[in-house]
Amino acid sequence: MFFVAPGFANNSETDYIRTFMQYVTSLGYRCAVLNHLGTLPNFPVTSPRIFSFGNTNDLHAALTDYISKYPKAKVILFGYSLGGNIVPKYLGEKRERSPNIIAGFSICSLLDANRAIHKREQSRVLKYFYQYFLARSIKTIVQRHRDILLSDEVVRRHNLDVKSIFNAMSLVKFDELYTRRLHNFDSLKDYYDWSSAIHYLDGIKVPMIFINCLDDPLVSEKMMNPAREFAKRRSKVIAIELKYGGHLGFFENNCFISESITWLEKALIQLAEAIYKDYKLQHSIEQQQE
């Protein structure tokens, strides 16, 4: 069974997630998706919070509920972009996790938020266009659920400046004015340290595959170093770096005339099947030894 954590402000209705789900279910596999809190337009939030870069509690709750319904299912986690940080962070945290989870994938993700916002690491796309795009996306979500997220009580408790929040022109500024305060961190650096999977990698006990592209405008080559170094330390961790693919591109022809199923979906299934076969083999050997 496959469980997917989408990218920033994405959910099961996002095109690349729908494509992945349709493909794997057509092959006979079961697939579930984490709908990031607040992103589905027709589902109101019931508490004053939405998704964030490092919050793994929603993933844990969804997995716990799913596995309780299908206790024999063996689960492989797939994280895209923001989800690609949440998955390895979750797998490395000191918390109780189901033994049904047998592997994880992190796709096109930066694992160190503080490094990503460092001026020398930023491309112009990240610094201007993408930061603005992300801020606009999350402000739209906050506006949609404003009565809950920015109630008078929440504004007073966290000392929020509502006008400045909606005037934020970058995700970094938005996180400074809203997200880190909502999570009760004294500084943005502290919040990003807590959020970043780089600080949790050594706690991962299951096979892990990181996939990045060297032409990704959002994740520079230097930002791939945490995955590279982790793969060097662990025999069942692989860091795959591709020359082309951009940020969640992976088209087989080009972005204007392309197959609906990208080569990435096919490669992910092949890798996942190999991991599952290895899991079954190791499990069989352990049973014989007992």
SERO-4910 file (N, C-alpha, C, O; in steps of 0.05 Angstrom, whole numbers):
BEGIN
 pado doro    nc1    nc2    nc3   cac1   cac2   cac3    cc1    cc2    cc3    oc1    oc2    oc3
  Met    A     17    -24      0      0      0      0     18     25      0     38     25     14
  Phe    A     10     45    -15     25     70    -17     10     93     -3    -14     96     -6
  Phe    A     26    109     11     14    132     25     30    156     17     54    157     20
  Val    A     16    177      7     29    200     -5     26    225     12      3    232     20
  Ala    A     48    239     16     47    266     28     54    286      6     77    287     -3
  Pro    A     35    302     -2     39    320    -25     57    344    -18     66    347      5
  Gly    A     61    361    -38     77    385    -35     61    408    -22     38    404    -12
  Phe    A     73    431    -21     62    455     -8     34    462    -17     30    466    -41
  Ala    A     15    463      2    -13    470     -4    -27    452    -23    -47    459    -35
  Asn    A    -16    427    -27    -28    408    -45    -44    387    -30    -42    384     -6
  Asn    A    -59    372    -45    -76    351    -33    -83    330    -55    -71    330    -76
  Ser    A   -102    313    -49   -109    292    -67   -122    301    -93   -125    286   -112
  Glu    A   -129    327    -94   -141    338   -119   -120    351   -137   -127    360   -159
  Thr    A    -95    352   -128    -74    364   -144    -67    346   -167    -67    321   -164
  Asp    A    -61    357   -190    -58    341   -215    -37    319   -212    -43    295   -218
  Tyr    A    -12    325   -202      8    304   -202      2    282   -181     11    260   -185
  Ile    A    -13    289   -161    -21    269   -141    -43    251   -153    -43    227   -149
  Arg    A    -62    263   -167    -83    248   -180    -71    229   -201    -80    206   -203
  Thr    A    -51    238   -216    -38    221   -236    -25    197   -222    -28    175   -232
  Phe    A    -10    202   -201      3    180   -186    -18    160   -176    -15    136   -178
  Met    A    -39    171   -164    -60    153   -152    -73    136   -174    -77    112   -170
  Gln    A    -80    148   -196    -93    134   -218    -75    112   -229    -84     90   -236
  Tyr    A    -49    118   -231    -31     99   -242    -27     75   -223    -29     52   -232
  Val    A    -22     80   -197    -17     57   -179    -42     41   -175    -41     16   -172
  Thr    A    -66     53   -174    -90     38   -171    -97     22   -195   -109      0   -193
  Ser    A    -89     31   -219    -93     16   -243    -76     -9   -243    -82    -29   -257
  Leu    A    -54     -9   -228    -37    -33   -225    -46    -52   -203    -34    -73   -199
  Gly    A    -67    -44   -189    -78    -61   -168    -69    -55   -140    -75    -69   -122
  Tyr    A    -55    -32   -137    -45    -25   -110    -65     -6    -97    -80      8   -110
  Arg    A    -65     -6    -71    -81     12    -55    -65     37    -50    -41     35    -44
  Cys    A    -78     61    -51    -63     86    -48    -80    105    -31   -104    108    -36
  Ala    A    -67    119    -12    -80    139      4    -63    164      4    -39    163     -1
  Val    A    -76    187      8    -63    213      7    -68    229     32    -91    230     41
  Leu    A    -48    242     42    -51    261     64    -61    288     52    -46    301     37
  Asn    A    -85    296     58    -95    322     50    -85    343     70    -95    344     93
  His    A    -66    359     62    -55    378     81    -77    395     93    -95    405     79
  Leu    A    -76    399    119    -97    412    134   -102    440    123    -84    457    123
  Gly    A   -127    445    115   -135    471    105   -135    474     75   -145    495     65
  Thr    A   -124    455     61   -121    459     32   -146    451     16   -149    461     -7
  Leu    A   -163    434     26   -187    427     11   -208    449     15   -217    454     37
  Pro    A   -216    461     -7   -234    485     -5   -261    479      8   -272    498     20
  Asn    A   -271    455      6   -298    450     17   -298    437     44   -319    427     53
  Phe    A   -274    436     57   -272    424     84   -261    445    103   -238    452    102
  Pro    A   -278    455    121   -269    476    140   -250    464    161   -252    441    168
  Val    A   -231    481    171   -214    473    193   -230    476    219   -248    493    221
  Thr    A   -225    459    238   -240    459    263   -223    468    287   -233    471    309
  Ser    A   -197    473    281   -180    484    302   -162    505    289   -158    505    265
  Pro    A   -150    523    305   -135    546    293   -107    539    284    -88    549    294
  Arg    A   -106    521    264    -80    514    253    -84    502    225   -105    492    219
  Ile    A    -63    504    209    -62    491    183    -36    476    180    -21    475    200
  Phe    A    -31    464    157     -6    449    153     18    467    156     16    492    154
  Ser    A     41    455    161     66    470    162     89    452    152     85    428    148
  Phe    A    112    464    148    135    450    136    144    426    153    153    406    142
  Gly    A    142    428    179    153    407    196    133    392    214    142    376    230
  Asn    A    107    397    211     88    384    229     81    356    218     69    354    197
  Thr    A     89    336    233     85    308    224     61    295    238     55    272    233
  Asn    A     47    310    256     25    298    271      2    290    253    -11    270    258
  Asp    A     -4    306    232    -26    299    214    -20    273    199    -37    256    195
  Leu    A      5    270    190     13    246    177     11    222    196      1    201    188
  His    A     19    225    220     18    203    240    -11    195    245    -18    172    246
  Ala    A    -29    215    248    -57    209    253    -70    195    230    -85    176    234
  Ala    A    -64    204    205    -75    191    182    -66    162    179    -81    144    173
  Leu    A    -39    158    183    -28    131    181    -40    113    202    -46     90    197
  Thr    A    -42    123    227    -52    107    249    -81     98    243    -88     75    248
  Asp    A    -97    116    233   -125    110    226   -126     89    203   -141     70    205
  Tyr    A   -109     93    183   -110     75    160   -101     47    168   -114     27    161
  Ile    A    -79     45    183    -69     19    190    -87      4    209    -88    -20    209
  Ser    A   -102     19    225   -122      6    243   -144     -7    227   -155    -27    236
  Lys    A   -149      3    203   -170     -8    185   -158    -31    169   -173    -50    161
  Tyr    A   -133    -30    162   -119    -50    146    -94    -59    161    -72    -52    152
  Pro    A    -97    -74    182    -74    -81    199    -53    -98    186    -30   -100    196
  Lys    A    -59   -111    164    -39   -128    150    -25   -113    127     -7   -124    115
  Ala    A    -33    -89    122    -21    -74    100      8    -66    106     15    -59    129
  Lys    A     25    -69     86     53    -59     88     54    -33     73     47    -31     49
  Val    A     63    -12     87     60     15     77     87     27     68    107     25     83
  Ile    A     87     39     44    111     54     35    102     83     32     82     89     19
  Leu    A    117    101     44    111    129     44    125    144     21    148    139     15
  Phe    A    110    161      8    121    178    -13    116    207     -6     93    215     -1
  Gly    A    137    223     -5    135    251      0    145    268    -22    168    265    -31
  Tyr    A    129    287    -32    137    305    -54    142    333    -43    125    343    -28
  Ser    A    165    345    -50    171    372    -42    168    376    -12    183    364      3
  Leu    A    149    392     -3    145    395     26    140    368     39    150    362     61
  Gly    A    124    351     26    119    324     37    145    307     38    147    289     54
  Gly    A    164    314     20    190    301     20    207    308     44    227    295     49
  Asn    A    200    329     58    213    336     84    198    322    107    210    313    126
  Ile    A    172    322    105    155    311    126    160    281    130    161    271    152
  Val    A    162    266    107    165    237    109    191    229    123    189    214    143
  Pro    A    215    238    115    239    230    130    239    241    159    250    228    177
  Lys    A    228    265    163    227    275    191    210    257    208    218    250    230
  Tyr    A    187    249    197    169    231    212    183    204    218    181    193    240
  Leu    A    197    193    198    210    167    201    233    169    221    242    148    232
  Gly    A    245    192    225    268    195    242    262    205    270    279    205    287
  Glu    A    237    214    274    230    225    301    229    203    322    225    179    316
  Lys    A    233    211    347    231    193    369    201    192    377    192    206    395
  Arg    A    187    174    364    159    170    370    151    142    362    166    128    347
  Glu    A    129    132    372    119    106    365    108    106    336     91    123    330
  Arg    A    118     88    320    108     86    292    101     57    287    112     38    299
  Ser    A     82     52    269     74     25    263     96     10    248    109     21    230
  Pro    A    101    -15    256    120    -32    241    111    -38    213    126    -49    197
  Asn    A     86    -31    206     75    -36    179     89    -18    159     88    -23    135
  Ile    A    101      4    168    115     23    150    142     11    144    159      8    161
  Ile    A    147      4    118    171    -10    111    191      6     95    214     -3     91
  Ala    A    184     30     86    203     46     70    192     74     66    168     79     70
  Gly    A    210     92     57    201    119     51    215    130     26    238    123     20
  Phe    A    202    148     12    213    162    -11    211    192     -6    190    202      4
  Ser    A    232    207    -13    232    236    -11    239    247    -39    261    242    -49
  Ile    A    220    262    -51    223    270    -79    224    301    -81    206    314    -73
  Cys    A    246    311    -93    249    340    -98    245    356    -72    230    375    -72
  Ser    A    258    348    -51    254    362    -26    281    374    -15    302    361    -17
  Leu    A    279    398     -4    301    408     12    297    398     41    274    397     50
  Leu    A    319    391     54    317    379     80    327    398    102    327    391    126
  Asp    A    335    422     94    346    442    114    335    469    106    345    483     88
  Ala    A    314    478    120    300    503    113    318    527    118    317    546    102
  Asn    A    334    527    139    351    550    144    372    554    122    378    576    115
  Arg    A    382    532    112    401    534     90    387    544     64    399    559     48
  Ala    A    362    536     61    348    544     37    343    574     35    342    585     13
  Ile    A    340    587     58    335    616     57    360    633     59    359    657     58
  His    A    383    619     61    409    634     62    413    647     34    409    634     14
  Lys    A    421    672     34    423    687     10    441    674    -11    435    674    -35
  Arg    A    463    661     -2    481    649    -22    470    624    -34    479    615    -54
  Glu    A    449    613    -21    437    588    -31    413    594    -49    404    576    -64
  Gln    A    403    618    -49    378    624    -63    383    630    -93    401    646   -100
  Ser    A    368    617   -110    367    625   -138    346    648   -139    331    652   -121
  Arg    A    346    663   -162    327    684   -165    298    674   -164    280    687   -155
  Val    A    295    650   -176    268    638   -176    258    634   -148    235    641   -141
  Leu    A    275    623   -131    267    618   -103    264    644    -88    244    647    -73
  Lys    A    281    663    -93    281    688    -77    257    705    -83    247    719    -66
  Tyr    A    249    706   -108    228    724   -116    202    710   -124    182    710   -109
  Phe    A    202    697   -147    177    686   -157    165    665   -139    142    666   -131
  Tyr    A    181    644   -132    170    622   -117    162    630    -88    142    621    -78
  Gln    A    179    646    -76    172    656    -49    146    671    -49    129    668    -32
  Tyr    A    142    688    -70    118    703    -72     94    684    -78     72    688    -66
  Phe    A     98    665    -95     77    646   -102     68    630    -77     44    626    -73
  Leu    A     87    621    -62     80    605    -38     66    623    -17     46    614     -5
  Ala    A     75    647    -14     62    665      5     33    671     -4     15    670     13
  Arg    A     29    675    -29      2    680    -39    -16    656    -35    -39    659    -28
  Ser    A     -5    632    -40    -21    608    -36    -30    604     -7    -53    598     -2
  Ile    A    -11    607     11    -18    602     39    -36    625     50    -52    620     68
  Lys    A    -32    649     41    -50    671     50    -79    666     40    -98    673     54
  Thr    A    -81    654     17   -108    647      7   -121    627     25   -145    629     31
  Ile    A   -106    608     35   -117    588     53   -125    600     80   -146    595     90
  Val    A   -107    617     90   -113    631    115   -138    648    112   -155    649    130
  Gln    A   -141    663     90   -164    679     86   -190    662     85   -210    671     95
  Arg    A   -188    639     72   -211    621     70   -221    613     97   -246    610    101
  His    A   -203    609    116   -210    599    143   -205    620    164   -199    614    187
  Arg    A   -208    645    156   -200    668    173   -214    668    200   -202    674    221
  Asp    A   -239    661    200   -255    663    225   -243    645    247   -244    651    271
  Ile    A   -232    622    239   -220    603    258   -190    610    262   -181    611    285
  Leu    A   -175    614    241   -146    617    243   -138    644    254   -117    646    267
  Leu    A   -154    664    250   -147    691    260   -170    702    277   -177    726    275
  Ser    A   -180    686    294   -201    695    313   -188    715    332   -163    716    335
  Asp    A   -204    730    346   -193    750    365   -176    737    386   -155    747    394
  Glu    A   -184    713    395   -169    699    416   -142    690    405   -122    694    419
  Val    A   -141    679    381   -115    670    369    -97    694    365    -73    692    370
  Val    A   -107    716    355    -91    740    350    -79    750    376    -55    757    377
  Arg    A    -95    751    397    -84    760    423    -64    741    435    -43    749    444
  Arg    A    -70    715    434    -53    695    446    -25    694    433     -5    691    448
  His    A    -24    698    407      2    695    393     13    722    384     33    724    369
  Asn    A      0    744    392      9    771    386     13    774    356     34    781    346
  Leu    A     -8    769    341     -7    770    311    -15    797    301    -33    810    311
  Asp    A     -1    805    280     -8    830    265    -21    821    239     -8    815    220
  Val    A    -48    821    239    -63    810    217    -57    825    191    -54    812    170
  Lys    A    -56    851    192    -51    867    167    -24    860    155    -22    856    131
  Ser    A     -3    858    172     23    851    162     24    822    151     38    817    132
  Ile    A      9    804    163      9    777    153     -1    776    125     10    762    108
  Phe    A    -23    790    119    -34    790     92    -18    807     73    -22    805     48
  Asn    A     -1    824     83     17    840     65     44    826     60     60    836     44
  Ala    A     48    803     72     74    789     69     77    781     40     60    770     27
  Met    A    101    788     29    106    783      1    123    758     -4    130    752    -27
  Ser    A    131    744     17    147    720     14    139    700     36    127    708     56
  Leu    A    144    675     31    138    654     51    154    658     76    144    654     98
  Val    A    179    667     73    196    671     97    184    693    115    182    689    139
  Lys    A    174    714    102    162    736    118    136    726    131    130    732    154
  Phe    A    120    710    116     96    699    127    102    681    151     88    682    172
  Asp    A    122    664    148    129    646    170    138    662    195    133    654    218
  Glu    A    152    684    190    161    701    213    137    714    227    137    715    251
  Leu    A    118    723    212     95    737    223     73    719    234     58    727    252
  Tyr    A     72    695    223     49    678    230     58    650    240     52    643    263
  Thr    A     71    634    223     75    606    228     92    601    253     84    585    270
  Arg    A    115    614    255    132    608    279    119    617    304    123    606    326
  Arg    A    102    639    303     88    648    327     66    628    335     62    623    359
  Leu    A     53    617    315     32    598    320     43    573    334     30    560    350
  His    A     68    566    326     81    542    338     98    550    363    112    533    374
  Asn    A     96    574    372    109    583    396    139    581    396    151    573    416
  Phe    A    151    589    374    180    591    372    189    620    375    176    638    365
  Asp    A    212    624    388    222    651    393    234    664    368    234    688    366
  Ser    A    243    647    350    255    658    326    249    641    302    241    617    305
  Leu    A    252    652    278    247    637    254    268    615    251    261    593    241
  Lys    A    292    620    259    313    600    257    306    576    274    309    553    266
  Asp    A    296    580    298    288    558    316    265    542    303    265    517    304
  Tyr    A    246    556    291    224    542    278    234    525    255    225    502    252
  Tyr    A    251    536    238    262    522    215    280    498    224    280    478    211
  Asp    A    294    502    246    310    479    256    293    456    264    298    433    257
  Trp    A    271    462    279    252    442    287    239    428    263    233    404    264
  Ser    A    234    444    242    219    434    219    235    416    201    224    399    187
  Ser    A    262    420    200    278    408    179    286    379    185    295    372    206
  Ala    A    282    363    164    287    334    167    317    328    172    323    306    182
  Ile    A    335    346    164    363    341    167    371    333    196    390    318    200
  His    A    356    343    215    363    338    243    351    312    254    355    305    277
  Tyr    A    337    297    236    324    272    245    332    248    229    323    226    234
  Leu    A    350    252    209    356    230    190    367    205    204    360    183    197
  Asp    A    385    210    224    398    186    236    378    169    252    385    146    259
  Gly    A    354    178    257    335    162    270    319    144    252    303    127    261
  Ile    A    323    146    226    308    130    206    319    101    206    343     97    204
  Lys    A    301     82    209    309     54    211    300     37    186    308     14    184
  Val    A    285     49    169    275     34    145    289     43    120    301     65    121
  Pro    A    288     28     99    300     37     73    289     64     65    265     69     68
  Met    A    306     81     53    297    108     46    310    115     19    334    110     15
  Ile    A    295    127      1    305    136    -25    299    165    -29    276    174    -26
  Phe    A    320    181    -35    317    209    -41    321    213    -71    341    202    -82
  Ile    A    304    228    -83    306    234   -112    306    264   -116    287    278   -108
  Asn    A    327    274   -129    329    302   -135    339    306   -163    350    288   -175
  Cys    A    335    331   -173    344    338   -200    364    361   -198    360    380   -184
  Leu    A    385    358   -214    406    379   -213    398    405   -225    410    426   -220
  Asp    A    376    405   -241    366    430   -252    341    440   -237    327    457   -248
  Asp    A    337    431   -213    315    440   -196    320    469   -188    340    474   -175
  Pro    A    303    488   -196    308    516   -189    303    522   -160    311    544   -150
  Leu    A    291    504   -145    284    509   -117    303    495    -98    307    504    -75
  Val    A    314    473   -106    333    457    -89    360    457   -103    364    442   -122
  Ser    A    378    474    -94    404    476   -106    420    450   -101    413    434    -85
  Glu    A    442    447   -117    458    423   -114    470    421    -85    472    399    -75
  Lys    A    477    443    -74    488    443    -46    467    434    -26    474    421     -6
  Met    A    442    440    -32    421    432    -13    416    401    -14    402    391      3
  Met    A    427    388    -34    425    359    -35    445    344    -18    444    320    -15
  Asn    A    464    359     -6    485    346     10    475    330     33    486    308     38
  Pro    A    454    338     48    445    321     70    437    293     61    443    274     75
  Ala    A    423    291     39    415    265     29    440    249     20    441    225     24
  Arg    A    458    262      6    483    249     -3    498    237     21    506    214     21
  Glu    A    502    254     41    518    245     64    504    223     80    517    204     89
  Phe    A    478    225     82    462    204     96    464    178     81    467    157     93
  Ala    A    463    179     54    465    154     38    492    141     41    494    117     40
  Lys    A    513    157     45    540    146     49    542    131     75    557    112     78
  Arg    A    526    139     95    527    127    122    509    103    124    514     87    143
  Arg    A    490     99    107    471     77    110    470     60     85    469     70     62
  Ser    A    470     34     89    470     15     67    443     14     52    443      7     28
  Lys    A    422     20     66    395     18     54    383     45     49    359     49     50
  Val    A    400     64     44    391     91     36    404     98     10    429     95      6
  Ile    A    389    108     -9    398    115    -36    392    144    -42    369    153    -37
  Ala    A    411    159    -52    406    186    -61    409    186    -92    432    183   -102
  Ile    A    388    190   -106    387    190   -135    387    219   -145    369    234   -137
  Glu    A    406    226   -162    407    253   -173    405    252   -203    421    238   -216
  Leu    A    386    266   -214    381    266   -243    390    292   -255    388    313   -243
  Lys    A    399    291   -279    408    315   -293    385    334   -299    388    358   -297
  Tyr    A    363    322   -307    340    339   -314    315    330   -299    313    307   -289
  Gly    A    295    347   -298    270    341   -284    258    365   -270    234    365   -264
  Gly    A    275    385   -265    265    409   -252    253    403   -225    262    385   -211
  His    A    232    418   -217    219    413   -192    192    399   -197    173    411   -205
  Leu    A    193    372   -194    169    355   -198    161    356   -227    137    355   -233
  Gly    A    180    357   -246    174    357   -274    173    328   -284    151    316   -285
  Phe    A    196    317   -292    198    289   -299    181    281   -323    173    258   -325
  Phe    A    177    300   -342    161    293   -366    178    275   -385    203    278   -386
  Glu    A    165    257   -399    179    239   -417    185    252   -444    206    246   -456
  Asn    A    168    270   -453    174    284   -479    181    313   -472    205    319   -470
  Asn    A    161    330   -468    166    357   -459    141    366   -444    121    352   -443
  Cys    A    143    389   -431    121    398   -414     96    407   -429     76    412   -417
  Phe    A     98    409   -456     75    416   -472     62    393   -485     37    391   -487
  Ile    A     78    374   -494     67    349   -506     80    326   -491    103    319   -496
  Ser    A     66    314   -473     77    294   -455     57    272   -449     33    276   -451
  Glu    A     68    250   -441     51    228   -432     39    236   -405     52    250   -389
  Ser    A     14    227   -399      1    234   -374     16    221   -351     17    233   -329
  Ile    A     27    198   -356     43    184   -335     72    190   -341     82    184   -362
  Thr    A     86    203   -322    114    209   -326    131    185   -320    121    165   -309
  Trp    A    156    186   -328    174    164   -322    178    161   -292    185    139   -283
  Leu    A    173    182   -277    177    181   -248    158    161   -235    166    144   -219
  Glu    A    132    162   -243    113    143   -232    122    114   -237    120     97   -219
  Lys    A    131    109   -261    139     82   -268    164     74   -252    165     51   -242
  Ala    A    183     92   -249    207     86   -234    201     82   -204    212     64   -191
  Leu    A    183     98   -193    176     95   -165    163     68   -159    170     55   -139
  Ile    A    146     59   -177    133     33   -172    154     11   -174    153     -8   -158
  Gln    A    172     12   -193    193     -8   -195    211     -9   -171    217    -30   -161
  Leu    A    218     14   -161    235     16   -137    219      5   -112    230     -9    -96
  Ala    A    194     13   -110    178      4    -88    174    -26    -88    175    -39    -67
  Glu    A    170    -38   -112    167    -67   -114    193    -81   -106    192   -102    -93
  Ala    A    216    -70   -113    241    -82   -106    245    -80    -75    255   -100    -63
  Ile    A    237    -58    -63    239    -56    -34    221    -76    -20    229    -88      0
  Tyr    A    197    -80    -31    179    -98    -18    189   -127    -21    186   -143     -2
  Lys    A    200   -134    -44    211   -161    -47    234   -166    -28    236   -188    -16
  Asp    A    251   -146    -24    273   -148     -5    262   -151     24    272   -166     40
  Tyr    A    241   -136     30    228   -138     56    218   -166     61    222   -178     83
  Lys    A    204   -177     41    193   -204     44    215   -225     48    213   -244     63
  Leu    A    237   -221     33    260   -240     35    272   -238     63    277   -259     75
  Gln    A    277   -214     72    289   -211     99    270   -222    121    280   -234    140
  His    A    244   -217    118    225   -227    137    225   -258    137    222   -270    158
  Ser    A    227   -269    113    227   -299    111    252   -310    125    250   -331    139
  Ile    A    275   -298    120    299   -307    133    298   -305    163    307   -324    177
  Glu    A    287   -283    173    284   -280    202    266   -301    214    272   -311    236
  Gln    A    244   -308    200    226   -328    210    240   -356    211    235   -371    230
  Gln    A    256   -362    191    270   -387    191    291   -390    213    296   -411    223
  Gln    A    302   -367    221    322   -367    242    311   -369    270    325   -377    288
  Glu    A    285   -363    272    272   -364    299    267   -392    308    256   -396    330
***
